[in-house]
């Protein structure tokens, strides 16, 4: 039974997420030679992921054609997000560490699946996947409690979790935006290319994550304006036509 199903059936999230955080630190602090064999989560890969937002969500799903100034705002935002990700300490990254890939086990919790795309990259990426989950939203106060648990465990394991909480939280939120823009593209692609509509219902949640982030990041003011003036209205229109409430 994966975490999302267990939570839906009333499981207490506290022990589940404590275990998931401890397991994440264990993976990240493991044998560095083994992790070095993984491909790097470099600028090329980060940019390829972000391009999915343009191609599949903005272009294909919403039918938008950004003008020159909007393209510049998007490109500048993508460059900035890549810079932020590449400035973080590098660890093993599972790359899909969330409630549908963590299995509840009576011993050795959690079971972890879907790790075939693991890379070496930013220390906050998997924590973002876990705490800013595309399938379930936690209150910010609860998220911060778990984030503090992670930082404490990471420090005990000798990992670099930032100079202080504020720095780590900046890393976390900026990495989260990169991930959620990518996911908007992936979920749209699953529908338009692969004929899988199941993820359309998750798009509003992921877009809300992105808007929360851009609204709090002054360097992305132009990109935030594009999202709110063009993407949000178009998304509402498309969602109504498809019968998915927004």
Backbone as JSON, one array per atom type, in Angstrom:
{
  "sequence": "XXXXXXXXXXXXXXXXXXXXXXXXXXXXXXXXXXXXXXXXXXXXXXXXXXXXXXXXXXXXXXXXXXXXXXXXXXXXXXXXXXXXXXXXXXXXXXXXXXXXXXXXXXXXXXXXXXXXXXXXXXXXXXXXXXXXXXXXXXXXXXXXXXXXXXXXXXXXXXXXXXXXXXXXXXXXXXXXXXXXXXXXXXXXXXXXXXXXXXXXXXXXXXXXXXXXXXXXXXXXXXXXXXXXXXXXXXXXXXXXXXXXXX",
  "N": [[0.85, -1.19, 0.0], [0.7, 2.1, -1.0], [1.92, 5.3, 0.23], [0.06, 7.42, -0.31], [-2.39, 6.13, -0.62], [-2.61, 4.93, 1.91], [-2.72, 7.22, 3.55], [-5.11, 8.28, 2.64], [-6.79, 6.44, 3.72], [-6.77, 7.07, 6.34], [-4.36, 6.88, 7.78], [-1.84, 7.78, 10.17], [0.09, 10.55, 9.46], [2.5, 11.35, 10.65], [4.43, 9.31, 11.69], [4.91, 8.04, 9.24], [6.03, 10.02, 7.57], [8.22, 10.78, 9.07], [9.75, 8.45, 8.88], [10.14, 8.42, 6.09], [11.68, 10.72, 5.69], [13.97, 10.1, 7.19], [14.86, 7.9, 5.72], [15.44, 9.13, 3.31], [17.61, 10.8, 4.01], [19.4, 8.8, 4.65], [19.83, 7.6, 2.14], [20.98, 9.79, 0.77], [23.32, 10.21, 2.15], [24.85, 8.05, 1.7], [27.19, 5.74, 0.16], [29.54, 7.62, -1.45], [30.98, 7.02, -3.76], [29.4, 5.23, -5.19], [27.2, 6.86, -5.76], [28.46, 8.63, -7.45], [28.51, 7.4, -9.87], [26.13, 7.89, -11.08], [24.23, 9.74, -13.57], [24.7, 13.32, -14.07], [22.6, 15.86, -12.68], [22.38, 18.17, -14.52], [22.67, 21.43, -16.17], [21.69, 21.08, -18.78], [19.87, 18.92, -18.5], [18.09, 19.95, -16.59], [17.05, 22.1, -18.06], [15.9, 20.76, -20.24], [13.83, 19.51, -18.94], [12.34, 21.74, -18.05], [11.55, 22.73, -20.49], [9.41, 21.17, -21.16], [7.25, 22.35, -19.93], [6.8, 24.63, -21.52], [6.31, 23.46, -24.07], [4.3, 21.41, -23.76], [2.42, 22.12, -21.75], [1.92, 25.0, -21.81], [1.87, 25.5, -24.63], [0.61, 23.17, -25.99], [-1.48, 22.22, -24.24], [-2.79, 24.55, -23.26], [-2.88, 26.14, -25.49], [-1.52, 28.52, -25.95], [0.47, 31.19, -27.3], [3.16, 32.65, -26.5], [4.26, 36.07, -26.57], [7.09, 38.07, -27.73], [8.24, 39.44, -25.49], [7.18, 37.94, -23.42], [8.29, 35.44, -23.94], [10.94, 36.09, -23.38], [10.73, 36.62, -20.64], [10.07, 34.08, -19.69], [12.35, 32.61, -20.48], [14.35, 33.91, -19.0], [13.48, 33.32, -16.43], [13.75, 30.53, -16.41], [16.52, 30.27, -16.74], [17.41, 31.46, -14.36], [16.27, 29.74, -12.42], [17.65, 27.38, -12.99], [20.25, 28.19, -12.33], [19.9, 28.49, -9.58], [19.36, 25.86, -8.75], [21.72, 24.55, -9.46], [23.51, 25.68, -7.74], [23.29, 24.43, -5.36], [24.27, 22.01, -2.78], [25.42, 18.78, -3.87], [23.89, 15.64, -4.17], [22.81, 12.16, -4.14], [19.92, 11.83, -6.08], [16.74, 10.67, -6.05], [14.54, 11.36, -7.63], [11.82, 11.04, -7.94], [10.46, 11.04, -5.5], [7.92, 10.51, -3.76], [4.48, 10.35, -2.51], [3.25, 8.3, -3.93], [5.2, 6.58, -4.57], [6.29, 5.56, -2.33], [6.12, 2.93, -0.13], [4.11, 1.53, 2.39], [5.41, -0.26, 5.05], [5.58, -2.87, 7.51], [8.01, -3.25, 8.77], [11.17, -1.7, 8.32], [10.24, 0.55, 6.99], [10.15, 3.27, 4.66], [9.11, 1.2, 1.84], [10.7, 1.7, -1.26], [10.17, 2.69, -4.53], [10.49, 3.0, -8.17], [12.94, 4.21, -8.95], [14.54, 4.42, -11.16], [15.36, 6.59, -12.63], [17.32, 7.95, -11.27], [19.71, 10.48, -10.32], [22.62, 12.62, -9.9], [22.3, 15.42, -8.0], [20.7, 18.49, -6.89], [20.36, 19.01, -3.38], [17.88, 19.5, -2.27], [15.94, 18.46, -3.93], [14.57, 15.89, -3.77], [13.35, 16.16, -1.29], [11.57, 18.21, -1.78], [9.9, 16.83, -3.59], [8.71, 15.07, -1.82], [7.51, 16.68, 0.22], [6.23, 18.83, -1.04], [4.22, 17.56, -2.54], [2.8, 16.41, -5.56], [0.37, 15.19, -5.41], [-0.84, 15.46, -2.98], [-1.46, 17.96, -0.58], [0.21, 19.63, 2.01], [-0.27, 21.61, 4.96], [1.55, 24.68, 5.28], [2.76, 25.08, 7.76], [2.99, 22.48, 8.81], [4.62, 21.37, 6.86], [6.99, 22.8, 7.31], [7.75, 21.86, 9.8], [8.47, 19.22, 9.19], [10.49, 19.77, 7.37], [12.37, 20.92, 9.08], [12.98, 18.67, 10.6], [14.23, 17.15, 8.67], [16.53, 18.78, 8.16], [17.84, 18.61, 10.61], [18.43, 15.84, 10.77], [19.98, 15.6, 8.48], [22.19, 17.2, 9.13], [23.25, 15.68, 11.23], [24.11, 13.53, 9.74], [26.18, 14.56, 8.35], [25.68, 16.03, 6.05], [25.4, 18.89, 3.89], [23.2, 21.19, 4.74], [22.7, 23.85, 4.26], [23.48, 27.23, 5.37], [21.73, 28.19, 7.24], [18.28, 27.96, 8.36], [16.77, 29.7, 6.72], [18.27, 29.95, 4.34], [18.21, 27.3, 3.45], [15.48, 26.97, 3.08], [15.02, 28.74, 1.01], [16.47, 27.45, -1.04], [14.89, 25.14, -1.17], [12.27, 26.07, -1.92], [12.81, 27.24, -4.41], [13.83, 25.14, -5.89], [11.55, 23.6, -5.84], [9.83, 25.04, -7.51], [11.02, 24.7, -10.04], [10.61, 21.93, -10.33], [7.78, 21.77, -10.29], [6.98, 23.24, -12.51], [8.04, 21.62, -14.52], [6.49, 19.32, -14.03], [3.91, 20.17, -14.66], [4.15, 20.23, -17.44], [4.7, 17.5, -17.91], [2.39, 16.17, -16.97], [0.48, 17.25, -18.71], [1.47, 16.26, -21.11], [1.12, 13.51, -20.72], [-1.58, 13.3, -21.12], [-2.12, 14.47, -23.73], [-0.29, 13.26, -25.48], [-0.09, 10.56, -24.68], [-2.63, 9.74, -24.04], [-3.64, 9.55, -21.43], [-5.77, 10.49, -19.11], [-5.82, 10.72, -16.36], [-4.13, 12.35, -14.84], [-4.91, 14.93, -15.22], [-6.6, 15.98, -13.31], [-4.87, 16.61, -11.31], [-3.5, 18.82, -12.1], [-4.44, 21.48, -11.28], [-3.57, 21.62, -8.6], [-0.78, 21.49, -8.86], [-0.26, 23.75, -10.4], [-1.05, 25.71, -8.58], [0.96, 25.42, -6.64], [3.12, 26.4, -8.16], [2.36, 29.07, -8.63], [2.24, 30.08, -6.04], [4.93, 30.02, -5.44], [6.21, 31.68, -7.46], [5.01, 34.1, -6.89], [6.29, 34.86, -4.61], [8.86, 35.41, -5.26], [10.81, 37.87, -6.13], [12.79, 38.17, -8.28], [11.5, 36.84, -10.32], [9.38, 38.32, -11.26], [8.36, 39.18, -13.77], [7.86, 36.76, -15.05], [6.0, 35.71, -13.27], [3.94, 37.54, -13.7], [3.24, 36.86, -16.32], [2.25, 34.25, -15.91], [-0.03, 34.79, -14.33], [-1.55, 36.58, -15.86], [-1.88, 35.37, -18.36], [-1.61, 32.47, -18.35], [-3.21, 31.51, -16.16], [-5.96, 32.43, -16.74], [-6.31, 31.1, -19.24], [-5.99, 28.44, -18.46], [-8.19, 28.1, -16.77], [-10.27, 28.3, -18.63], [-9.76, 26.11, -20.37], [-10.0, 24.02, -18.53], [-12.69, 24.18, -17.78], [-13.92, 23.5, -20.19], [-13.09, 20.88, -20.41], [-14.35, 19.75, -18.33], [-13.2, 19.72, -15.85], [-13.07, 21.08, -12.75], [-11.88, 24.32, -11.74]],
  "CA": [[0.0, 0.0, 0.0], [1.55, 3.28, -1.03], [1.6, 6.31, 1.23], [-1.13, 8.19, -0.63], [-3.55, 5.3, -0.3], [-2.67, 4.79, 3.36], [-3.2, 8.49, 4.1], [-6.53, 8.37, 2.31], [-7.51, 5.52, 4.61], [-6.71, 7.57, 7.7], [-3.09, 6.62, 8.47], [-1.17, 8.92, 10.8], [1.23, 10.92, 8.6], [3.72, 11.66, 11.38], [5.46, 8.27, 11.6], [5.23, 7.75, 7.84], [6.94, 11.03, 7.02], [9.48, 10.67, 9.81], [10.5, 7.36, 8.25], [10.53, 8.81, 4.73], [12.77, 11.69, 5.8], [15.16, 9.37, 7.63], [15.32, 7.08, 4.6], [16.02, 10.04, 2.33], [18.94, 11.17, 4.5], [20.24, 7.6, 4.53], [20.23, 7.49, 0.73], [21.83, 10.91, 0.37], [24.6, 10.17, 2.85], [25.45, 6.74, 1.45], [28.49, 5.62, -0.49], [29.69, 8.65, -2.49], [31.49, 6.45, -5.01], [28.26, 4.69, -5.92], [26.42, 7.98, -6.29], [29.2, 9.29, -8.52], [28.26, 6.7, -11.13], [24.87, 8.35, -11.65], [24.37, 10.92, -14.43], [24.51, 14.58, -13.35], [21.4, 16.67, -12.9], [23.08, 19.37, -14.97], [21.83, 22.46, -16.78], [21.0, 20.53, -19.94], [18.72, 18.13, -18.06], [17.13, 20.87, -15.97], [16.41, 22.86, -19.13], [15.02, 19.86, -20.99], [12.62, 19.32, -18.14], [11.56, 22.97, -18.08], [10.98, 22.91, -21.83], [8.13, 20.48, -21.19], [6.24, 23.34, -19.54], [6.48, 25.43, -22.71], [5.78, 22.68, -25.19], [3.1, 20.61, -23.52], [1.41, 22.79, -20.93], [1.57, 26.31, -22.36], [1.53, 25.42, -26.04], [-0.36, 22.14, -26.4], [-2.66, 22.13, -23.39], [-3.49, 25.84, -23.15], [-2.99, 26.78, -26.79], [-0.97, 29.87, -25.88], [1.68, 31.52, -28.06], [3.73, 33.84, -25.84], [4.92, 37.05, -27.44], [8.54, 38.16, -27.54], [8.56, 39.81, -24.11], [6.83, 36.81, -22.56], [9.35, 34.43, -24.14], [12.12, 36.55, -22.64], [10.47, 36.42, -19.21], [10.15, 32.64, -19.44], [13.74, 32.2, -20.61], [15.08, 34.45, -17.86], [13.07, 32.55, -15.26], [14.36, 29.21, -16.51], [17.96, 30.42, -16.45], [17.56, 31.74, -12.93], [15.97, 28.52, -11.67], [18.78, 26.46, -13.18], [21.35, 28.69, -11.51], [19.61, 28.2, -8.17], [19.49, 24.43, -8.52], [23.13, 24.15, -9.61], [24.28, 26.24, -6.64], [23.06, 23.64, -4.14], [25.1, 20.81, -2.6], [25.05, 17.67, -4.75], [23.7, 14.33, -3.54], [21.97, 11.26, -4.91], [18.53, 12.29, -6.24], [15.83, 9.62, -6.52], [13.88, 12.11, -8.69], [10.36, 10.89, -7.89], [10.33, 10.57, -4.12], [6.64, 11.06, -3.31], [3.55, 9.46, -1.81], [2.86, 7.14, -4.75], [6.37, 5.72, -4.74], [6.71, 5.1, -1.0], [5.22, 1.86, 0.26], [4.03, 1.32, 3.83], [5.89, -1.58, 5.45], [5.59, -3.02, 8.97], [9.4, -3.09, 9.18], [11.98, -1.11, 7.25], [9.44, 1.52, 6.26], [9.24, 2.85, 3.61], [9.61, 0.62, 0.6], [10.92, 2.78, -2.23], [10.13, 2.19, -5.91], [10.55, 3.96, -9.27], [14.18, 4.97, -8.81], [15.38, 4.16, -12.33], [15.84, 7.85, -13.22], [18.15, 8.63, -10.27], [20.82, 11.29, -10.81], [23.32, 13.4, -8.88], [21.84, 16.8, -8.14], [20.44, 19.38, -5.76], [20.01, 18.31, -2.15], [16.47, 19.69, -1.88], [14.98, 18.0, -4.93], [13.7, 14.81, -3.28], [12.53, 16.66, -0.19], [10.46, 18.9, -2.45], [8.97, 15.81, -4.11], [8.01, 14.49, -0.69], [6.73, 17.62, 1.03], [5.34, 19.57, -1.95], [3.77, 16.43, -3.34], [1.82, 16.78, -6.58], [-0.88, 14.46, -5.2], [-1.4, 15.8, -1.67], [-0.91, 19.23, -0.09], [0.3, 19.77, 3.46], [-0.17, 23.01, 5.41], [2.93, 25.17, 5.33], [3.3, 24.88, 9.1], [3.41, 21.09, 8.92], [5.76, 21.2, 5.95], [8.2, 23.34, 7.94], [8.15, 20.94, 10.87], [9.18, 18.11, 8.56], [11.72, 20.31, 6.81], [13.32, 21.05, 10.18], [13.43, 17.32, 10.93], [15.21, 16.77, 7.65], [17.79, 19.51, 8.36], [18.52, 18.05, 11.78], [18.97, 14.53, 10.4], [21.05, 15.81, 7.49], [23.37, 17.68, 9.85], [23.81, 14.53, 11.94], [24.74, 12.64, 8.76], [27.29, 15.25, 7.7], [25.27, 16.67, 4.8], [25.32, 20.36, 3.9], [21.81, 21.63, 4.64], [22.64, 25.29, 4.23], [24.02, 27.96, 6.51], [20.66, 28.31, 8.22], [16.98, 27.52, 7.84], [16.31, 30.58, 5.65], [18.93, 29.58, 3.1], [17.7, 26.01, 2.99], [14.11, 27.16, 2.62], [15.11, 29.33, -0.34], [16.82, 26.34, -1.94], [13.74, 24.23, -1.25], [11.17, 26.66, -2.68], [13.22, 27.48, -5.79], [13.86, 23.82, -6.53], [10.16, 23.19, -6.0], [9.25, 25.68, -8.7], [11.51, 23.99, -11.23], [9.93, 20.64, -10.41], [6.36, 21.88, -10.59], [6.83, 23.63, -13.92], [8.26, 20.39, -15.28], [5.37, 18.39, -13.85], [2.79, 20.67, -15.47], [4.38, 19.73, -18.79], [4.6, 16.03, -17.95], [0.98, 15.76, -16.83], [-0.2, 17.6, -19.96], [1.94, 15.31, -22.12], [0.48, 12.21, -20.47], [-2.91, 13.34, -21.73], [-2.17, 14.77, -25.15], [0.5, 12.31, -26.26], [-0.26, 9.17, -24.25], [-4.03, 9.43, -23.83], [-3.88, 9.23, -20.02], [-6.38, 11.69, -18.53], [-5.89, 10.66, -14.91], [-3.34, 13.37, -14.17], [-5.47, 16.26, -15.44], [-7.19, 16.46, -12.05], [-3.79, 17.07, -10.43], [-2.9, 20.05, -12.63], [-4.68, 22.68, -10.46], [-2.72, 21.59, -7.41], [0.59, 21.78, -9.25], [-0.22, 25.16, -10.8], [-1.1, 26.51, -7.36], [2.32, 25.42, -6.08], [3.96, 27.28, -8.96], [1.96, 30.46, -8.41], [2.67, 30.43, -4.69], [6.38, 30.25, -5.49], [6.58, 32.85, -8.26], [4.53, 35.29, -6.2], [7.18, 35.18, -3.5], [10.23, 35.51, -5.77], [10.91, 39.1, -6.91], [13.49, 38.05, -9.57], [10.63, 36.23, -11.33], [8.17, 39.14, -11.34], [7.82, 39.18, -15.14], [7.32, 35.42, -15.29], [4.79, 35.63, -12.45], [2.91, 38.3, -14.4], [2.79, 36.04, -17.45], [1.41, 33.16, -15.4], [-1.31, 35.28, -13.81], [-2.33, 37.28, -16.89], [-2.13, 34.53, -19.53], [-1.76, 31.04, -18.06], [-4.34, 31.23, -15.27], [-7.25, 32.48, -17.46], [-6.39, 30.04, -20.25], [-6.18, 27.18, -17.77], [-9.58, 28.05, -16.31], [-11.11, 28.04, -19.81], [-9.54, 24.72, -20.81], [-10.52, 23.12, -17.51], [-14.15, 24.17, -17.88], [-14.29, 22.75, -21.39], [-12.81, 19.46, -20.18], [-15.15, 19.27, -17.21], [-12.4, 19.66, -14.63], [-13.23, 22.37, -12.08], [-10.68, 25.06, -11.33]],
  "C": [[0.88, 1.24, 0.0], [1.04, 4.34, -0.05], [0.29, 7.04, 0.93], [-2.39, 7.42, -0.29], [-3.71, 5.16, 1.21], [-3.2, 6.07, 4.02], [-4.68, 8.69, 3.82], [-7.39, 7.48, 3.19], [-7.35, 5.89, 6.08], [-5.42, 7.3, 8.46], [-2.52, 7.9, 9.04], [0.04, 9.31, 9.96], [2.54, 11.07, 9.36], [4.76, 10.54, 11.3], [5.85, 7.94, 10.17], [6.26, 8.75, 7.31], [8.25, 11.1, 7.79], [10.36, 9.58, 9.18], [10.99, 7.76, 6.86], [11.68, 9.8, 4.75], [14.06, 10.99, 6.22], [15.74, 8.52, 6.5], [15.98, 7.94, 3.53], [17.44, 10.44, 2.75], [19.9, 9.99, 4.37], [20.72, 7.42, 3.09], [21.25, 8.56, 0.35], [23.22, 10.84, 0.99], [25.32, 8.83, 2.66], [26.79, 6.83, 0.73], [28.65, 6.66, -1.61], [30.21, 8.1, -3.81], [30.36, 5.87, -5.85], [27.44, 5.81, -6.54], [27.13, 8.65, -7.46], [29.0, 8.63, -9.87], [26.98, 7.17, -11.81], [25.1, 9.55, -12.57], [24.11, 12.2, -13.65], [23.17, 15.23, -13.69], [21.89, 18.05, -13.3], [22.12, 20.34, -15.66], [21.06, 21.92, -17.99], [19.76, 19.76, -19.53], [17.66, 19.02, -17.41], [16.36, 21.65, -17.03], [15.49, 21.99, -19.98], [13.72, 19.64, -20.24], [11.73, 20.57, -18.2], [10.91, 23.2, -19.44], [9.64, 22.19, -21.98], [6.98, 21.41, -20.81], [5.82, 24.16, -20.75], [5.75, 24.62, -23.76], [4.42, 22.07, -24.9], [2.03, 21.3, -22.69], [0.98, 24.12, -21.56], [1.09, 26.19, -23.8], [0.41, 24.44, -26.35], [-1.62, 22.17, -25.55], [-3.47, 23.43, -23.36], [-3.65, 26.55, -24.48], [-2.47, 28.21, -26.82], [0.28, 30.0, -26.75], [2.27, 32.79, -27.47], [4.39, 34.78, -26.84], [6.4, 37.17, -27.05], [8.91, 38.47, -26.09], [8.24, 38.68, -23.15], [7.84, 35.68, -22.71], [10.61, 34.82, -23.37], [11.94, 36.34, -21.14], [10.58, 34.95, -18.84], [11.6, 32.19, -19.46], [14.58, 32.68, -19.42], [14.74, 33.68, -16.58], [13.73, 31.17, -15.26], [15.86, 29.27, -16.19], [18.2, 30.61, -14.96], [17.32, 30.49, -12.09], [17.09, 27.49, -11.82], [19.97, 26.89, -12.35], [21.14, 28.33, -10.04], [19.8, 26.72, -7.87], [20.95, 24.01, -8.52], [24.01, 24.7, -8.5], [24.16, 25.42, -5.36], [24.07, 22.5, -4.02], [24.54, 19.64, -3.4], [25.01, 16.36, -3.98], [23.01, 13.41, -4.53], [20.54, 11.81, -4.92], [17.7, 11.15, -6.81], [15.04, 10.12, -7.72], [12.38, 11.9, -8.77], [9.96, 10.37, -6.51], [9.06, 11.15, -3.5], [5.69, 9.95, -2.85], [3.07, 8.27, -2.63], [4.01, 6.18, -4.98], [6.97, 5.26, -3.42], [5.68, 4.12, -0.49], [5.28, 1.65, 1.77], [4.43, -0.12, 4.15], [5.91, -1.68, 6.97], [6.99, -2.9, 9.55], [10.18, -2.5, 8.01], [11.19, -0.15, 6.4], [10.31, 2.74, 5.86], [9.92, 1.96, 2.58], [9.69, 1.72, -0.44], [11.01, 2.19, -3.64], [10.38, 3.34, -6.88], [11.79, 4.84, -9.2], [15.08, 4.85, -10.03], [15.94, 5.43, -12.97], [16.73, 8.64, -12.26], [19.33, 9.34, -10.92], [21.59, 11.85, -9.61], [22.91, 14.85, -9.05], [21.54, 17.47, -6.83], [19.88, 18.64, -4.55], [18.53, 18.44, -1.8], [15.48, 19.0, -2.8], [14.03, 16.93, -4.38], [12.84, 15.25, -2.11], [11.35, 17.45, -0.72], [9.43, 17.89, -2.95], [8.1, 15.25, -2.99], [7.05, 15.48, -0.03], [5.84, 18.56, 0.21], [4.85, 18.6, -3.01], [2.7, 16.88, -4.33], [0.47, 16.11, -6.37], [-1.53, 14.76, -3.85], [-0.69, 17.04, -1.16], [-0.92, 19.24, 1.43], [0.34, 21.24, 3.83], [1.28, 23.42, 5.57], [3.55, 24.93, 6.71], [3.78, 23.45, 9.3], [4.62, 20.81, 8.05], [7.06, 21.67, 6.6], [8.67, 22.48, 9.1], [8.95, 19.78, 10.28], [10.5, 18.58, 7.93], [12.78, 20.47, 7.9], [13.84, 19.68, 10.63], [14.5, 16.88, 9.93], [16.55, 17.47, 7.91], [18.57, 18.96, 9.55], [19.16, 16.71, 11.46], [20.13, 14.67, 9.41], [22.33, 16.28, 8.17], [24.05, 16.54, 10.6], [24.57, 13.61, 10.99], [25.89, 13.31, 8.02], [26.96, 15.88, 6.36], [25.2, 18.18, 4.97], [23.88, 20.77, 3.67], [21.69, 23.14, 4.74], [23.18, 25.94, 5.49], [23.0, 28.1, 7.62], [19.35, 27.9, 7.56], [16.54, 28.38, 6.66], [16.97, 30.21, 4.32], [18.38, 28.27, 2.56], [16.28, 26.14, 2.44], [14.08, 27.83, 1.25], [15.48, 28.26, -1.36], [15.6, 25.48, -2.23], [12.64, 24.81, -2.15], [11.55, 26.88, -4.15], [13.33, 26.16, -6.56], [12.45, 23.31, -6.77], [9.52, 23.8, -7.23], [9.73, 25.0, -9.96], [10.76, 22.68, -11.41], [8.48, 20.8, -10.84], [6.09, 22.39, -12.0], [7.04, 22.42, -14.82], [7.05, 19.48, -15.22], [4.14, 18.87, -14.61], [2.93, 20.18, -16.9], [4.21, 18.24, -18.9], [3.15, 15.59, -17.89], [0.19, 16.1, -18.09], [0.2, 16.63, -21.07], [1.3, 13.94, -21.95], [-0.92, 12.16, -21.07], [-2.82, 13.46, -23.25], [-1.39, 13.78, -26.0], [0.15, 10.86, -25.97], [-1.7, 8.78, -23.96], [-4.38, 9.04, -22.41], [-4.45, 10.47, -19.33], [-6.3, 11.77, -17.02], [-5.17, 11.78, -14.2], [-3.89, 14.77, -14.38], [-6.04, 16.84, -14.15], [-6.13, 16.97, -11.08], [-3.19, 18.39, -10.89], [-3.2, 21.29, -11.77], [-3.78, 22.75, -9.23], [-1.28, 22.0, -7.76], [0.73, 23.24, -9.68], [-0.27, 26.07, -9.59], [0.26, 26.56, -6.67], [3.2, 26.42, -6.83], [3.63, 28.75, -8.7], [2.35, 30.95, -7.02], [4.16, 30.79, -4.69], [6.73, 31.52, -6.26], [6.13, 34.15, -7.59], [5.42, 35.75, -5.08], [8.63, 35.36, -3.94], [10.36, 36.73, -6.67], [11.7, 38.97, -8.22], [12.62, 37.48, -10.69], [9.34, 37.03, -11.53], [7.54, 39.1, -12.74], [7.21, 37.82, -15.48], [6.03, 35.23, -14.5], [3.64, 36.38, -13.13], [2.36, 37.54, -15.6], [1.87, 34.91, -16.98], [0.03, 33.68, -15.03], [-2.18, 35.92, -14.89], [-2.71, 36.38, -18.05], [-2.45, 33.08, -19.16], [-3.0, 30.76, -17.22], [-5.68, 31.34, -15.99], [-7.39, 31.38, -18.5], [-6.64, 28.69, -19.6], [-7.61, 27.03, -17.28], [-10.52, 27.71, -17.47], [-10.98, 26.59, -20.26], [-10.14, 23.74, -19.82], [-12.04, 23.04, -17.55], [-14.6, 23.34, -19.08], [-14.13, 21.25, -21.18], [-13.62, 18.88, -19.03], [-14.37, 19.09, -15.94], [-12.5, 21.01, -13.94], [-11.9, 23.01, -11.73], [-11.08, 26.01, -10.21]]
}
